[in-house]
Amino acid sequence: MIHPARIKSLADHPPRCNHKYVLYWMQQSQRTYFNHALEYAIARANEVKLPLVVCFGLMDDYPEANARHYFFMLQGLADVAGNLKKRDIRFVLKHGHPSEVAAHYAEHAALVVADRGYLRHQKKWREELAAECNKNSTPLFQVQSDAVVPVEVASNKREYAARTLRPKIHRHLAEYLQPLKPKKVAHSSLKLKITGDLDPLKPEANLAKLKLDRSIAPVPQFFAGGENAANDRLAAFIKNRLATYASDRNEPAGDATSHLSPYLHFGQISPIEIALRAREANKDAAVYLEELIVRRELSFNYCEFTENYDSYDALPAWAKQTLKDHADDDRPHLYTEQQLQSAATADPYWNAAQREMNATGFMHNYMRMYWGKRILEWCKSPQQAYETTLKLNNKLFLDGRDPNSFAAVAWIYGLHDRPWGPARKIFGTVRYMNAAGLKRKFDMDAYIARVDALYR
């Protein structure tokens, strides 16, 4: 059963009679398993004795996306098409603005189901579709599937830190961290005469047809997109690294992490499935589950209750004040955005982190924190540093442009943290990190060697 709190009516009408199908507009939850929106759509289609059609709107120039992001997503949509076919569901991929594509297919739908997006433009698209559905008296339901505990259930306000959200999340975990049984489709849609204008099984050809930034290349040799690859990575993580995750996760030279963040960003795997499988495999998975659930959903909370979540102005007042107080401090170096992207700094550890991101679209999480802290030191102002950090993050990481990205970049500048004294140059009382600390804690020569090996 899907918890009612996951379901929200965006256009309140009864199902339309004499229409061809039920429509699921897939956009955020790009998977066919452990997808509450899909299972809800199947249940409603069975209820009104109609087939289910799933559509996806593929737009040009998605905000801040480039060929790296698009190809990973297109690989995932190929999985979606193949796996939906096994369930007797037609998948249509159409070139166009997502809400307009959804409205196009909604014309002949008895009712429409959408998944939940957490960013400003994603919410706007659902509002646009709701307006069209209300014009035509078409019911529209939004189903939340990419948070373990629905955002509004966990909290009704912006939380100060993980420690304030954690008890609220844990209060609801038993209720929402539940298995989701796949439903059988009663009426196949495979023979319906409904098509898109792109073949989802041809990701390379689809990429070539799109207008987009091609300056950042795809990285399929490091990350293959799709729910099939995501499940393979999860299985390998649980088998080989989960048991030692708590002790090994911070070592940059190691390979202790799950590497699932790109798949979570594109909705190619469910955080609920990950949590259930990790907990079943290892009862001592608390550290991993803290990061997967509490820390990740803290970022959802931030974006939900902060209109300008992508702005320096959204930082806590204490952080902006202390950075302002030290804005005129001498910087050890000043680098341009291009120098940073090219890993042309005087810091070999930072350069290795940047080169890892350039090559793979991924960076070890501890190095991500260090990476951002150094950019704060190397720009003329904290505002410029924030903008540069966020731009590089969103441009090069496969999991960029995510609530986690906006919260993690803001954390570098004080979000979800506290003042750390005594005040330092440039940072003031914002948390400080330096190369000496990295070298003292970790095998940084091994990390550099691992990154160098990526280029051989």
C-alpha positions, 0 to 999 in steps of 0.5 A: 500500500502507498501511504496517503501522505505521498499522494497529493491532488494537483487537479481535483476532478473525477476520472474522465470517461471514454478516454484511451488510457491513464498517463504517468508523466515520468520526470524525476523518478526515472525507474520502473522498480520501487517507484510509488508514482508508477505503482499508483498509476498502475493501480488507478489504471487497473481501477478504471479498466484502462491501459497505462502509458508512461511519457517523458519530456526531453528538453533542450538545454536543461538548466545547467546540464550538458552532454555528460548529464544528458547521456547518463540520463538517456542511458537510464531512459533506455532501461526504463523503456525496456523494463516497462515493456516487460510489464506491458506498459508503453513508454513514449519519449518526446522532444519538448518542454516537459510540462508541454509534453505531459499536457500533449499526452494528457489530452486523451488520458482519463487521469494523470499521475506525476512524480514529485520534483524538489527544485524551483523549475520542477515545481513550476512544471507541475503547476503548468500541467495542473493549470492545463488539467484544470482547463480540461477537467482532468484529474492530476495526482502527484506522488512523492517517491524520492524521499524516504519520509515525505518532505512535508511530513518530516517538517513544516519549516526550514531546519537549522541542522541535521540534529534538528531534523534527525529526530523528526525523520526517525519519528516517522521512519517505521511508517515510511521505510516500507517495501513496495510490491510491484502491481500486475498490469491488467490491461497492456498498452503495448498495442496502443497507437501512441508514439513519441518522436525519439527512440528511447533505446538509442541514447547516442542518437538522441543525444546527437539530436539535442541542442545542448552544451557539449563541452563536458563529455559523457563518462560512460567508462566510469558511470553507466546510467540506468536502474540496471547499473544502479542495482549492480552498484548497490549489490556490489556495495552491500557485498563488499563495502557496507560492513566497513563503511563507517570506518573507511568512508572518509579515506580519499584513496579508498573505495568505501563509498556506494557511488550511488549519488548520480543514480539517486539524482536522476531517480534511477534508484529508490532511497527506500530500496537502498535503505531496506537492502542495506539494513537487511544485509547489515544491522549496523548500517546506521552511519550509511543510513544517516547520510542516505536519509537524514543528510540527504533529506535535510537538503530537500528540506532546505530547498523546499523551505528556501526560495533562493536556495541557489543564492549566497543570500540564503546563507545563515546571517552569522556566516554572511557576517563573518565572511563579510568581516574578512572579505578584505583579507589577503588571499594566498592565491587568486585563480580564475574559473578556467584555472580552477576547472583546469586544475592549475593551482599550487595545491596538488591535493586540490588539483587531484580532486578537480582532475577526478571530477573532470575525468569521472563526474565524481569526487570523494565526498571528503575531498568535495568539502576540501575542494570547496573550502579552498575555492573560498580562499582563492576568489576575490570575495566570498560571493564570487567563491560561492558562485564559482563553487556552485557553477563548477559543481553543477557543471561537472558532477553527474549528481550536480543540480540536485538539492544535495548540491545546493545544500552541500555547496552552501555548507562550505559557507556555513549552512547547517553548521555553527561558528568555529572559533577562533576566527581565521583569515578569510574564513572568520568563524566558518569551518576551516580545512587545510592541506596539512589536515588532509596529509595528517589524516589520510594517505594523500599520495595514494589518492593522487596516484589513484587519480593519475591512474584515471588518465592512463 
